[in-house]
Amino acid sequence: MEEIKVGSVVSRNSYGNDIDFIVSEIKDGIAILKGVNIRLIADAPLEDLKLEEDRIDKEVEEEFFQIFKTDYEINKDSEYFIIPGKVLHFDGDIKYLKRCLAFYEKLNVPCYGIAIREMDIKNYVGYYLNLIKPNILVITGHDSYNKKSEDIRSLESYKNSRYFVEGILEARKYRSNYHDLIIIAGACQSNYEALMNAGANFASSPERVNIHSLDPAYIATTISYTRYNQEINLRKIINETKYKEQGIGGIETRGTLYRGYPNSV
């Protein structure tokens, strides 16, 4: 039987093998797991793990692409040129970051990505905001809620929510207005209320469920391509994410795209 090692793709027998993970670390017979397609971090004893094939969920990516393409083609006018909003994307998982950057590139979204540990985001977000001057900031990575906790609102009950909150608070020192800097924050099972209260426009996870690795990028892309004087269709954008309003919520937010005339040849 093939040995489970760092880098192996596995699932957990105790959870019905419902989610595929990558083993990121093994210590004293316990594996630290990061979701292949969802932004969840977990741990499990090696004997609870089953080896799986590396199955990246391309269907969700294609669904996002087709939804966006349809909406964009409806609003496209060849007489005008467009300037989409710029995205600065902080991600605690370099593989997810690369996947999101490829998604942005495919849809021609101006973007700059930073792979960084969740706990370090607060130390660098101000520097990169001043350097890149984005319209949209994404703060994401991995997270999880400790279901044994007695206080669902406490940041101590979460793996990384406190670090997302700290990053948002630092970002709001740069731009306090919700329209001048649009912030999308959180990962699987994150403390939704804490992230929203800290100053996020969109955050996960209202029902403490998982979110797809591309959910933050999809929301950022939609905002990037919505005109600056139009409000985002809040229900529509949330219901187009993988787990809908259970996974992500937000506030009324305007787009960031500007049109110019005339369009050059």
DRENDO-1510 file (C-alpha; in Angstrom, 1 decimal, always signed):
<recs>
REC; n; res; u; v; w
REC; 1; MET; +0.0; +0.0; +0.0 .
REC; 2; GLU; +1.3; +3.5; -0.9 .
REC; 3; GLU; +2.5; +5.5; +2.0 .
REC; 4; ILE; +0.8; +8.8; +3.0 .
REC; 5; LYS; +3.3; +11.6; +3.0 .
REC; 6; VAL; +3.5; +15.3; +2.6 .
REC; 7; GLY; +2.0; +16.3; -0.7 .
REC; 8; SER; -0.4; +13.3; -0.8 .
REC; 9; VAL; -4.0; +13.9; -1.7 .
REC; 10; VAL; -6.3; +12.2; +0.9 .
REC; 11; SER; -9.8; +12.2; +2.3 .
REC; 12; ARG; -11.0; +11.4; +5.8 .
REC; 13; ASN; -12.8; +8.1; +6.5 .
REC; 14; SER; -14.5; +9.6; +9.5 .
REC; 15; TYR; -16.2; +12.2; +7.4 .
REC; 16; GLY; -17.3; +9.8; +4.6 .
REC; 17; ASN; -14.4; +10.8; +2.4 .
REC; 18; ASP; -16.4; +13.9; +1.4 .
REC; 19; ILE; -13.5; +16.4; +0.9 .
REC; 20; ASP; -10.1; +16.0; -0.8 .
REC; 21; PHE; -7.1; +17.4; +1.0 .
REC; 22; ILE; -3.4; +17.8; +0.5 .
REC; 23; VAL; -1.2; +16.7; +3.4 .
REC; 24; SER; +0.9; +19.8; +4.2 .
REC; 25; GLU; +2.6; +18.4; +7.4 .
REC; 26; ILE; +2.9; +15.3; +9.4 .
REC; 27; LYS; +3.8; +15.3; +13.1 .
REC; 28; ASP; +3.5; +12.5; +15.6 .
REC; 29; GLY; +1.1; +10.5; +13.4 .
REC; 30; ILE; -1.2; +13.6; +12.9 .
REC; 31; ALA; -1.5; +15.1; +9.4 .
REC; 32; ILE; -2.2; +18.8; +8.8 .
REC; 33; LEU; -4.6; +19.0; +5.8 .
REC; 34; LYS; -5.5; +21.7; +3.4 .
REC; 35; GLY; -8.4; +21.4; +1.0 .
REC; 36; VAL; -7.8; +20.8; -2.7 .
REC; 37; ASN; -10.8; +22.8; -3.8 .
REC; 38; ILE; -12.1; +24.4; -0.7 .
REC; 39; ARG; -10.4; +26.8; +1.7 .
REC; 40; LEU; -10.5; +24.5; +4.8 .
REC; 41; ILE; -7.6; +23.5; +7.1 .
REC; 42; ALA; -8.0; +20.5; +9.3 .
REC; 43; ASP; -6.0; +17.7; +11.0 .
REC; 44; ALA; -6.5; +14.0; +11.3 .
REC; 45; PRO; -4.6; +10.8; +12.4 .
REC; 46; LEU; -2.9; +9.0; +9.5 .
REC; 47; GLU; -5.0; +5.9; +10.1 .
REC; 48; ASP; -8.2; +8.0; +9.3 .
REC; 49; LEU; -6.9; +8.9; +5.9 .
REC; 50; LYS; -7.5; +7.4; +2.5 .
REC; 51; LEU; -5.3; +8.2; -0.6 .
REC; 52; GLU; -7.1; +9.9; -3.4 .
REC; 53; GLU; -6.4; +11.1; -6.9 .
REC; 54; ASP; -5.6; +14.7; -7.4 .
REC; 55; ARG; -9.0; +16.0; -8.5 .
REC; 56; ILE; -9.1; +19.8; -9.1 .
REC; 57; ASP; -12.7; +20.9; -9.5 .
REC; 58; LYS; -12.7; +22.5; -13.0 .
REC; 59; GLU; -16.5; +22.5; -13.3 .
REC; 60; VAL; -16.9; +25.4; -10.8 .
REC; 61; GLU; -14.2; +27.4; -12.6 .
REC; 62; GLU; -16.0; +27.0; -15.9 .
REC; 63; GLU; -19.3; +27.9; -14.4 .
REC; 64; PHE; -17.9; +31.1; -13.0 .
REC; 65; PHE; -16.3; +31.9; -16.4 .
REC; 66; GLN; -19.5; +31.3; -18.3 .
REC; 67; ILE; -21.6; +33.4; -15.9 .
REC; 68; PHE; -19.1; +36.3; -16.0 .
REC; 69; LYS; -18.7; +36.1; -19.8 .
REC; 70; THR; -22.4; +36.2; -20.4 .
REC; 71; ASP; -22.8; +39.3; -18.2 .
REC; 72; TYR; -19.8; +41.0; -19.6 .
REC; 73; GLU; -20.9; +40.4; -23.3 .
REC; 74; ILE; -24.3; +41.9; -22.5 .
REC; 75; ASN; -22.7; +45.2; -21.3 .
REC; 76; LYS; -19.9; +45.4; -23.8 .
REC; 77; ASP; -19.9; +48.4; -26.2 .
REC; 78; SER; -17.2; +48.5; -28.8 .
REC; 79; GLU; -17.4; +52.4; -29.0 .
REC; 80; TYR; -16.0; +52.6; -25.5 .
REC; 81; PHE; -12.8; +51.4; -23.9 .
REC; 82; ILE; -12.9; +50.1; -20.4 .
REC; 83; ILE; -10.7; +50.3; -17.3 .
REC; 84; PRO; -11.6; +47.5; -14.9 .
REC; 85; GLY; -10.9; +47.8; -11.2 .
REC; 86; LYS; -7.5; +46.6; -9.9 .
REC; 87; VAL; -7.3; +43.7; -7.5 .
REC; 88; LEU; -4.7; +43.0; -4.8 .
REC; 89; HIS; -5.0; +39.4; -3.6 .
REC; 90; PHE; -3.4; +38.1; -0.4 .
REC; 91; ASP; -3.5; +34.3; -0.1 .
REC; 92; GLY; -2.3; +31.9; +2.6 .
REC; 93; ASP; -2.1; +29.1; +0.0 .
REC; 94; ILE; +0.3; +29.6; -2.9 .
REC; 95; LYS; -1.5; +26.9; -5.0 .
REC; 96; TYR; -4.8; +28.7; -4.5 .
REC; 97; LEU; -3.2; +32.0; -5.3 .
REC; 98; LYS; -1.8; +30.6; -8.6 .
REC; 99; ARG; -5.3; +29.3; -9.4 .
REC; 100; CYS; -6.9; +32.6; -8.7 .
REC; 101; LEU; -4.3; +34.6; -10.6 .
REC; 102; ALA; -4.9; +32.3; -13.7 .
REC; 103; PHE; -8.6; +33.0; -13.3 .
REC; 104; TYR; -8.1; +36.8; -13.2 .
REC; 105; GLU; -5.7; +36.6; -16.2 .
REC; 106; LYS; -8.2; +34.6; -18.2 .
REC; 107; LEU; -10.8; +37.3; -17.6 .
REC; 108; ASN; -8.4; +40.2; -18.1 .
REC; 109; VAL; -8.7; +41.5; -14.5 .
REC; 110; PRO; -5.7; +43.7; -13.5 .
REC; 111; CYS; -4.3; +41.9; -10.5 .
REC; 112; TYR; -1.3; +41.6; -8.1 .
REC; 113; GLY; -1.0; +38.5; -5.9 .
REC; 114; ILE; +0.9; +37.9; -2.7 .
REC; 115; ALA; +1.4; +34.5; -1.2 .
REC; 116; ILE; +1.8; +34.9; +2.5 .
REC; 117; ARG; +1.0; +33.2; +5.8 .
REC; 118; GLU; -2.3; +34.4; +7.2 .
REC; 119; MET; -0.7; +35.5; +10.5 .
REC; 120; ASP; +1.7; +37.9; +8.5 .
REC; 121; ILE; -0.9; +39.6; +6.3 .
REC; 122; LYS; -1.4; +42.5; +8.8 .
REC; 123; ASN; +2.4; +43.3; +8.6 .
REC; 124; TYR; +2.4; +43.7; +4.8 .
REC; 125; VAL; -1.1; +44.8; +3.7 .
REC; 126; GLY; -0.4; +48.5; +4.3 .
REC; 127; TYR; +2.9; +48.5; +2.3 .
REC; 128; TYR; +1.3; +46.7; -0.7 .
REC; 129; LEU; -1.8; +48.9; -0.6 .
REC; 130; ASN; +0.4; +52.0; -0.9 .
REC; 131; LEU; +2.5; +50.3; -3.6 .
REC; 132; ILE; -0.3; +48.8; -5.8 .
REC; 133; LYS; -3.1; +51.2; -5.0 .
REC; 134; PRO; -5.9; +48.7; -5.8 .
REC; 135; ASN; -9.6; +49.2; -6.0 .
REC; 136; ILE; -10.3; +45.7; -4.5 .
REC; 137; LEU; -8.5; +43.9; -1.8 .
REC; 138; VAL; -8.8; +40.1; -1.2 .
REC; 139; ILE; -7.7; +38.6; +2.1 .
REC; 140; THR; -8.0; +34.9; +2.1 .
REC; 141; GLY; -6.2; +31.5; +2.7 .
REC; 142; HIS; -7.4; +28.7; +5.0 .
REC; 143; ASP; -9.5; +28.7; +8.1 .
REC; 144; SER; -11.7; +26.4; +10.2 .
REC; 145; TYR; -14.1; +26.7; +13.1 .
REC; 146; ASN; -13.6; +24.5; +16.2 .
REC; 147; LYS; -16.9; +22.9; +16.6 .
REC; 148; LYS; -16.1; +22.0; +20.2 .
REC; 149; SER; -16.0; +25.6; +21.0 .
REC; 150; GLU; -18.8; +27.0; +23.2 .
REC; 151; ASP; -18.6; +30.5; +21.7 .
REC; 152; ILE; -19.2; +30.8; +17.9 .
REC; 153; ARG; -18.5; +34.6; +18.0 .
REC; 154; SER; -15.1; +34.3; +19.7 .
REC; 155; LEU; -12.1; +34.6; +17.4 .
REC; 156; GLU; -10.3; +32.1; +19.6 .
REC; 157; SER; -12.7; +29.5; +18.1 .
REC; 158; TYR; -11.1; +29.8; +14.7 .
REC; 159; LYS; -7.8; +28.9; +13.1 .
REC; 160; ASN; -7.1; +32.1; +11.2 .
REC; 161; SER; -10.1; +34.4; +11.4 .
REC; 162; ARG; -8.2; +36.7; +13.9 .
REC; 163; TYR; -5.5; +37.2; +11.3 .
REC; 164; PHE; -8.0; +38.1; +8.6 .
REC; 165; VAL; -9.6; +40.6; +11.0 .
REC; 166; GLU; -6.2; +42.2; +11.8 .
REC; 167; GLY; -5.5; +42.5; +8.0 .
REC; 168; ILE; -8.9; +44.2; +7.4 .
REC; 169; LEU; -8.3; +46.7; +10.3 .
REC; 170; GLU; -4.9; +47.6; +8.8 .
REC; 171; ALA; -6.4; +48.0; +5.4 .
REC; 172; ARG; -9.0; +50.3; +6.7 .
REC; 173; LYS; -6.3; +52.6; +8.0 .
REC; 174; TYR; -5.4; +53.1; +4.3 .
REC; 175; ARG; -8.9; +53.7; +3.1 .
REC; 176; SER; -11.7; +53.8; +5.6 .
REC; 177; ASN; -14.5; +54.3; +3.0 .
REC; 178; TYR; -16.2; +51.1; +1.9 .
REC; 179; HIS; -16.4; +52.4; -1.7 .
REC; 180; ASP; -12.8; +53.7; -2.0 .
REC; 181; LEU; -11.4; +50.2; -1.1 .
REC; 182; ILE; -13.6; +47.1; -1.4 .
REC; 183; ILE; -12.5; +44.3; +0.8 .
REC; 184; ILE; -13.3; +40.6; +0.3 .
REC; 185; ALA; -12.1; +38.5; +3.3 .
REC; 186; GLY; -12.3; +35.0; +4.8 .
REC; 187; ALA; -12.0; +31.4; +4.0 .
REC; 188; CYS; -13.8; +28.2; +5.0 .
REC; 189; GLN; -15.9; +28.5; +8.2 .
REC; 190; SER; -14.5; +32.0; +9.0 .
REC; 191; ASN; -16.0; +34.3; +11.6 .
REC; 192; TYR; -18.4; +36.2; +9.3 .
REC; 193; GLU; -19.6; +38.7; +11.9 .
REC; 194; ALA; -16.1; +39.6; +13.0 .
REC; 195; LEU; -14.8; +40.1; +9.5 .
REC; 196; MET; -17.8; +42.3; +8.5 .
REC; 197; ASN; -17.5; +44.4; +11.7 .
REC; 198; ALA; -13.8; +44.9; +11.0 .
REC; 199; GLY; -14.7; +46.5; +7.7 .
REC; 200; ALA; -15.1; +43.9; +5.0 .
REC; 201; ASN; -17.6; +44.5; +2.1 .
REC; 202; PHE; -17.9; +40.7; +1.6 .
REC; 203; ALA; -16.9; +37.9; +4.0 .
REC; 204; SER; -17.3; +34.3; +4.8 .
REC; 205; SER; -19.0; +32.3; +6.3 .
REC; 206; PRO; -22.5; +33.2; +7.6 .
REC; 207; GLU; -23.4; +29.5; +8.3 .
REC; 208; ARG; -19.8; +28.5; +9.0 .
REC; 209; VAL; -19.7; +26.3; +5.9 .
REC; 210; ASN; -16.9; +25.8; +3.4 .
REC; 211; ILE; -16.2; +28.1; +0.4 .
REC; 212; HIS; -14.7; +27.2; -2.9 .
REC; 213; SER; -11.1; +28.3; -3.6 .
REC; 214; LEU; -12.3; +30.6; -6.4 .
REC; 215; ASP; -15.2; +32.3; -4.6 .
REC; 216; PRO; -13.2; +35.3; -3.4 .
REC; 217; ALA; -11.7; +35.7; -7.0 .
REC; 218; TYR; -15.2; +35.5; -8.6 .
REC; 219; ILE; -16.6; +38.2; -6.4 .
REC; 220; ALA; -13.5; +40.4; -7.0 .
REC; 221; THR; -13.8; +39.9; -10.8 .
REC; 222; THR; -17.5; +40.8; -10.8 .
REC; 223; ILE; -16.8; +44.0; -8.9 .
REC; 224; SER; -13.9; +44.8; -11.1 .
REC; 225; TYR; -16.2; +44.6; -14.2 .
REC; 226; THR; -19.2; +46.4; -12.8 .
REC; 227; ARG; -19.4; +50.1; -13.6 .
REC; 228; TYR; -18.3; +52.5; -10.8 .
REC; 229; ASN; -21.8; +54.1; -10.6 .
REC; 230; GLN; -23.7; +50.9; -10.5 .
REC; 231; GLU; -24.5; +48.8; -7.4 .
REC; 232; ILE; -23.6; +45.1; -7.4 .
REC; 233; ASN; -26.6; +42.9; -7.5 .
REC; 234; LEU; -26.0; +41.6; -4.0 .
REC; 235; ARG; -28.3; +38.5; -4.1 .
REC; 236; LYS; -27.1; +37.5; -7.6 .
REC; 237; ILE; -23.4; +37.7; -6.9 .
REC; 238; ILE; -23.7; +35.8; -3.6 .
REC; 239; ASN; -26.0; +33.1; -5.1 .
REC; 240; GLU; -23.5; +32.5; -7.9 .
REC; 241; THR; -20.8; +31.4; -5.4 .
REC; 242; LYS; -20.4; +27.7; -4.6 .
REC; 243; TYR; -22.4; +27.6; -1.3 .
REC; 244; LYS; -24.4; +30.7; -1.9 .
REC; 245; GLU; -25.6; +32.8; +1.2 .
REC; 246; GLN; -24.5; +30.0; +3.6 .
REC; 247; GLY; -20.9; +30.6; +2.5 .
REC; 248; ILE; -20.6; +34.3; +1.8 .
REC; 249; GLY; -22.4; +37.5; +2.6 .
REC; 250; GLY; -21.9; +41.2; +2.0 .
REC; 251; ILE; -23.1; +44.7; +2.0 .
REC; 252; GLU; -24.3; +47.0; -0.8 .
REC; 253; THR; -21.3; +47.8; -2.9 .
REC; 254; ARG; -20.6; +49.7; -6.1 .
REC; 255; GLY; -18.5; +48.5; -9.0 .
REC; 256; THR; -15.1; +49.8; -10.0 .
REC; 257; LEU; -15.1; +49.8; -13.8 .
REC; 258; TYR; -14.7; +53.1; -15.8 .
REC; 259; ARG; -15.6; +53.5; -19.5 .
REC; 260; GLY; -13.9; +55.9; -21.8 .
REC; 261; TYR; -14.6; +57.3; -25.3 .
REC; 262; PRO; -13.7; +56.9; -28.0 .
REC; 263; ASN; -12.2; +53.4; -28.3 .
REC; 264; SER; -9.0; +53.4; -30.4 .
REC; 265; VAL; -8.4; +50.9; -33.2 .
</recs>
